[in-house]
């Protein structure tokens, strides 16, 4: 106790001294407690915060942006205010909660992630961004005394599915709350910062492109590790030796490996330039002291195959003592998993690889398995991880080396090259601050890999941040409930999406002005003594366009009666235009063809100007226009009604306000019409699966199996409601509902009626991690139904939640 009292007095004394001597006493106190000096950008951001500004900090991965967020926490506590720390995903929230609880004590830190509610009234609360958005709409009392909101990974607002939530929060937070936005390096940080300043007030933009740990770029060519850039060129010239070897490889004849010999090239045609197995790459990196390493492989199957290949090759990166420690940690963390599920989950192979020092990490894994891998990697017990790109999103797993197997990936429809931003995000994991003096990025050479293309990716350090914001039905009723329709519309006009659209309008207006000047000079060249040659050239242009359209029709060979009739009308119109052209005064001009050449240029330029004008009209107030059309549709359906020159939400609208997701309106319609009231709990879970599930595969015309009883009839009624909505959405020029995906309905029904995990995974074709992820989303939707439906459906929804949240799903639910 004596020591504690002494420390308290010492702290108070230091605080008084700092306050008396410095304009920034809190920064002095905070920086004094750190064990390392702050970088310039960190100091600038912290001083801006203490001076009363909000901040946007854009810096490379691993540069230490979170220090600024931690200073915001320090400031809030010093002022007796609350601070919220938001993250894009639950895993990051859990990780940050653990860090802050260890630093400040569990009684001062809370966690809100939708499925976890712990100490929500604490001084520091970590949460997902969606939770904060919902709190704002509900005018939660938890927002009282809120001083700061830290928005980690704020560049996530570009995400087309969830990005709008970031903009909603930034727009609707109370004005006196300071926003601390932490972003990866983006090329338009100034534009984003300018928008933040417009909607939040005084905001400082702090950009750093300096990596605290230098990153060296390499290409692994066979068993050689070659530098990507020429030494001393400052990333401007590709290594000539690498180019020479690449060109020699391209010219080499195609010869396969000899029979009965061990091959390292996996079908590569030339023995002189083999592509190594992953086990050989791991061995080379180990000998070069470049571990720990993360291999980014854009395929879950590829991750697991790489682990298996290392195990078969006998790769071992741990001592016997380390292997025992790994087993002890893994067994402690997974001890409550049912024995019957362990084999189904691949536990024993997973543990065997872990003990050897390597593992996979991807969304298809059991969440507990992924957490163990993350912990062991941080503790340097696991030294190689084969991961998909989801690992790059903020999870604290820095490595000495990052290896990229290839530079393209399957995006669900086709193979596409990764972007410079993705390359930066992935390779940014290399180099651990305070541990490594340098980081390393290694690209595995392949026949299609052009060193110049790799250099282009590696030298472009930034990428643009573009808004994905769009109003939704749920957003509309929540905004109108909180602010009224007129104020809500004006607020949406201040979105980053509209801000960017308005800036593009300025550019288009400049283009129009320049083209208009050229148009006027063309008008002078088109003067004809016989008449209006601009009018004459317009007729000529229309005839040319119509003849091209007619030629396109004929090439398609349309035989339909309606098409034939349209074609005749089309040809008749062309004939009429030709008669008008011949009768025009300018047709007899002896300089007609010379004028016509200028006329073509004039008409082309006029068309370009018209297109630009249409673009301006479509971008001006585009967000509020969509919001207005949504409001009109919602009035048609009775979710909104006029009230004193404004709109208010009805009882049906209040139910819609509690439903978040892609199919919010369809779900609300079915709830309000009692469509699902006859379903039992297991069948309601199956219906929820159809509403949230999106298949990663294209199953063609596969007809999924469905639950018996009432389910089919209720499904038909649901699909009929969806068809009616599509008609309305088309009428109001809104994005139409997408068809339900029934691929998970039968597996979830089987799970809800007690089937074993191995049977359900076999029926669904899903990996355990995917099944759990979809199950969590189904539980979330059932919970929303329980909150907003009538008593009978609410009870069924609660029962359905209990049926789904069992076994491995219950075990993984809060992870």
Secondary structure, DSSP 8 states (H G I E B T S, - for coil): -HHHHHHHHHHHHHHHHHHHH-S-HHHHHHHHHSSS---HHHHHHHHHHHTT-EEEEE--TTS-THHHHHHHHHHHHHHT-EEEEEESSHHHHHHHHHHHHHHH-GGGEEEE-SS-EE-TTSSEEEEEHHHHHHHHHTT-GGGTTEEEEEETTGGGGG-TTTTHHHHHHHHHS-TTSEEEEEE--BTTHHHHHHHHHHHHSSEEEEE----SSEEEEEEEETTEEEESB-TTSSSSSB-HHHHHHHHHHHHS------TTS--SSTT-S-GGG----HHHHHHHHHHTT--SEEEE-S-HHHHHHHHHHHHHTT---S-HHHHHHHHHHHHHHHTTS-HHHHTTTTHHHHHHHHHHTEEEE-TTS-HHHHHHHHHHHHTTS--EEEE-GGGGSS-S--BSEEEES-SEEE-SSSEEE--HHHHHHHHTTBS-TTT-SEEEEEEE--TT--HHHHHHHHH---B---------HHHHHHHHHHH-HHHHHHHHTTSHHHHHHHHHHHHHHHHHHHHHHHHHHHHHHT-BTTB-HHHHHHHHHHHHHHHHHHHHHHHHT---HHHHHHHHHHHHHHHHHHHHHHHSGGGG-TTHHHHHHHHHHHHHHHHHHHHHHHHHHHHTTHHHHHHHHHHHHHHHTTSEEEETTEEEE-HHHHHHTT--STTHHHHHHHHHTTTTTT--HHHHHHHHHHHH---SS--TT------STTHHHHHHHHHHHHHHHHHHHHHTT---------TTHHHHHHHHTT--HHHHHHHHT--HHHHHHHHHHHHHHHHHHHHHS-HHHHHHHHHHHHHHS-HHHHHHTT-
